Amino acid sequence: MPIERVVLYARVSTLDKGQDVENQLVQLRKFCQRQGWNVMAEYIDLASAKTANRSQFQAMLAAASRREFDLVLFWSLDRFSREGVLETLQHLQQLSSYGVEWRSFTEQYLDSCGMFKDAVLSILATIAKQERSRISERTVAGLERAKAKGKLLGRRRVRVDSARVTELRAAGKSFTEIAEALRVSRSVAYRAAVAS
């Protein structure tokens, strides 16, 4: 599919002292001009990329879902997203699912139009899988450490007087009414009745 309509995505963090998105945009515009691509819009965020909750990033994804452009060009992957490999991969796959191509200006191998697209996505998917595994391992290790320190894990147990539940049931009260009277959930009231 020929690329005709392109949007640019540029970002600097408010913490990036002295950086300006214009540095990115100048080169992105020149690149598009050399390619003969029409720049339809420029999406610019002055925010951290550790979350996808960036107004222009979300606007770009919404426009992509409507197929308002053929390709999004960004300076580098860390300008696009710093959420982690899994989330970044999901954003790229989301664009692909809309039929929108994506390309990193400084990382030529990150190009959904290129012949290495499947290889790059495969590598990113593998790294994302390892990242999920590491997160899971850290969570388990943290829970084990907390348990070893004597901390109680999970929800706080709610104690309900089973005899009181039985008494209210005998009086013709529904489980919803019992739950309200005892200030517990309906399922807790039901379990207390079954246990008695």
BAKOLVEX-79964 format. One record per residue (C-alpha): x, y, z. Coordinates in nm, 4 decimals. Last residue first. Layout:
N
X, Y, Z
...
END
This chain:
196
-2.4248, -2.2541, 5.9952
-2.1805, -2.2401, 5.7042
-2.4568, -2.1960, 5.4434
-2.6001, -1.8990, 5.6303
-2.2571, -1.7363, 5.6698
-2.1880, -1.7930, 5.2998
-2.5150, -1.6154, 5.2111
-2.4376, -1.3156, 5.4327
-2.0900, -1.2892, 5.2799
-2.2411, -1.3119, 4.9276
-2.4902, -1.0345, 5.0057
-2.2096, -0.8047, 5.1136
-2.1782, -0.6948, 5.4735
-2.3385, -0.4198, 5.6789
-2.5280, -0.6617, 5.9071
-2.8709, -0.5087, 5.8326
-2.7849, -0.4469, 5.4664
-2.6592, -0.8031, 5.4181
-2.9683, -0.9398, 5.5910
-3.1961, -0.7373, 5.3628
-3.0102, -0.8619, 5.0522
-3.0152, -1.2174, 5.1873
-3.3923, -1.1902, 5.2177
-3.5590, -1.1635, 5.5594
-3.8342, -1.4091, 5.6510
-3.7840, -1.4076, 6.0299
-3.6155, -1.7487, 5.9953
-3.3631, -1.5829, 5.7634
-3.2975, -1.3172, 6.0304
-3.2355, -1.5854, 6.2968
-3.0103, -1.7865, 6.0656
-2.8057, -1.4703, 5.9908
-2.7829, -1.3946, 6.3640
-2.6649, -1.7523, 6.4336
-2.4009, -1.7188, 6.1633
-2.2518, -1.4109, 6.3339
-2.0452, -1.2583, 6.0589
-1.6707, -1.2043, 6.0603
-1.5268, -1.0313, 5.7570
-1.1749, -1.1419, 5.6743
-0.9479, -0.8653, 5.5500
-0.8677, -0.9272, 5.1880
-0.5413, -1.0816, 5.0873
-0.2153, -1.1050, 5.2751
-0.1496, -1.0913, 5.6469
0.1962, -0.9620, 5.7235
0.4183, -1.1877, 5.9321
0.7535, -1.0697, 5.7970
0.7853, -1.3992, 5.6070
0.4466, -1.3255, 5.4443
0.5706, -0.9865, 5.3253
0.8837, -1.1476, 5.1783
0.6745, -1.4160, 5.0076
0.4405, -1.1529, 4.8629
0.7332, -0.9485, 4.7334
0.8947, -1.2549, 4.5740
0.5637, -1.3484, 4.4074
0.5242, -0.9946, 4.2711
0.8844, -0.9836, 4.1502
0.8398, -1.3162, 3.9689
0.5176, -1.1935, 3.8037
0.6859, -0.8720, 3.6905
0.9784, -1.0759, 3.5556
0.7411, -1.3048, 3.3624
0.5551, -1.0084, 3.2145
0.8909, -0.8572, 3.1072
0.9965, -1.1883, 2.9530
0.6728, -1.1961, 2.7505
0.7295, -0.8347, 2.6460
1.0837, -0.9221, 2.5312
0.9436, -1.2075, 2.3216
0.6716, -0.9820, 2.1773
0.9320, -0.7160, 2.0928
1.1436, -0.9780, 1.9142
0.8427, -1.1083, 1.7204
0.7368, -0.7549, 1.6338
1.0859, -0.6855, 1.4981
1.0923, -1.0097, 1.2979
0.7447, -0.9477, 1.1562
0.8357, -0.5935, 1.0471
1.1767, -0.6900, 0.9025
1.0746, -0.6341, 0.5384
0.9856, -0.2756, 0.6088
0.6471, -0.1073, 0.6162
0.6039, -0.1671, 0.9902
0.9306, 0.0165, 1.0492
1.1327, -0.0175, 1.3664
1.4525, -0.1430, 1.1938
1.5299, 0.2138, 1.0865
1.5629, 0.3364, 1.4423
1.6107, 0.7151, 1.4120
1.2917, 0.7955, 1.2209
1.0732, 0.5315, 1.3858
0.7918, 0.4098, 1.1644
0.4287, 0.3158, 1.1907
0.1686, 0.1799, 0.9464
-0.2053, 0.2190, 0.9938
-0.4421, -0.0638, 0.8992
-0.6381, -0.0178, 1.2219
-0.4965, -0.3476, 1.3520
-0.1479, -0.2165, 1.2723
-0.2055, 0.0865, 1.4969
-0.3230, -0.1412, 1.7764
-0.0211, -0.3661, 1.7222
0.2077, -0.0665, 1.7731
0.0193, 0.0342, 2.0888
0.0276, -0.3245, 2.2197
0.4024, -0.3466, 2.1573
0.4511, -0.0283, 2.3598
0.2432, -0.1735, 2.6438
0.4441, -0.4959, 2.6514
0.7844, -0.3303, 2.6083
0.7476, -0.0813, 2.8887
0.5536, 0.2401, 2.9268
0.8204, 0.4544, 2.7657
0.6212, 0.5347, 2.4535
0.6483, 0.7278, 2.1258
0.9511, 0.9431, 2.2182
1.1165, 0.6268, 2.3537
1.0495, 0.4565, 2.0196
1.2334, 0.7237, 1.8267
1.1500, 1.0358, 1.6225
0.7937, 0.9342, 1.5361
0.6193, 0.8785, 1.2027
0.2561, 0.7659, 1.1998
0.1429, 0.6130, 0.8711
-0.1656, 0.5873, 0.6488
-0.3828, 0.8673, 0.7849
-0.7436, 0.9400, 0.8816
-0.8060, 0.5676, 0.9204
-1.0821, 0.6280, 1.1829
-0.8926, 0.4150, 1.4366
-0.5804, 0.6119, 1.3460
-0.7582, 0.9371, 1.4355
-0.8400, 0.7898, 1.7787
-0.4800, 0.6740, 1.8235
-0.3524, 1.0242, 1.7366
-0.5984, 1.1865, 1.9782
-0.4806, 0.9462, 2.2508
-0.1177, 1.0435, 2.1894
-0.2206, 1.4096, 2.1805
-0.3908, 1.3922, 2.5203
-0.1336, 1.1768, 2.6973
-0.2718, 0.8964, 2.9154
-0.0554, 0.6370, 2.7456
0.1662, 0.6384, 3.0550
0.5420, 0.6417, 3.1085
0.5674, 0.8759, 2.8103
0.6117, 1.1823, 3.0316
0.4507, 1.4965, 2.9010
0.4816, 1.7791, 2.6512
0.2821, 1.6011, 2.3817
0.2724, 1.6927, 2.0133
0.0535, 1.5421, 1.7425
0.1332, 1.6861, 1.4006
-0.1241, 1.6538, 1.1262
-0.1767, 1.5620, 0.7582
0.1883, 1.5555, 0.6548
0.1796, 1.4668, 0.2854
0.4525, 1.2205, 0.1881
0.6887, 1.2754, -0.1061
0.9637, 1.0751, 0.0631
1.2017, 1.3717, 0.0696
0.9228, 1.5900, 0.2147
0.8469, 1.3298, 0.4797
1.2133, 1.3260, 0.5857
1.2240, 1.7053, 0.5997
0.9144, 1.7111, 0.8221
1.0599, 1.4502, 1.0585
1.3890, 1.6417, 1.0776
1.2237, 1.9704, 1.1722
0.9749, 1.7965, 1.4023
1.2335, 1.6350, 1.6289
1.4243, 1.9543, 1.7085
1.0882, 2.1380, 1.7249
0.9909, 1.9117, 2.0126
1.2169, 2.1178, 2.2381
1.4627, 2.0027, 2.4973
1.6116, 2.2521, 2.7439
1.5461, 2.0367, 3.0491
1.3684, 1.7100, 2.9711
1.1508, 1.7011, 3.2874
0.8457, 1.8381, 3.1031
0.8950, 1.5336, 2.8870
0.9370, 1.5760, 2.5169
0.7088, 1.4343, 2.2545
0.6620, 1.4223, 1.8798
0.4111, 1.2289, 1.6702
0.3970, 1.3095, 1.3018
0.1070, 1.2224, 1.0781
0.1321, 1.0799, 0.7283
-0.1077, 1.0599, 0.4338
0.0361, 0.9189, 0.1126
0.2011, 0.5852, 0.1869
0.1534, 0.3353, -0.0958
0.0000, 0.0000, 0.0000
END
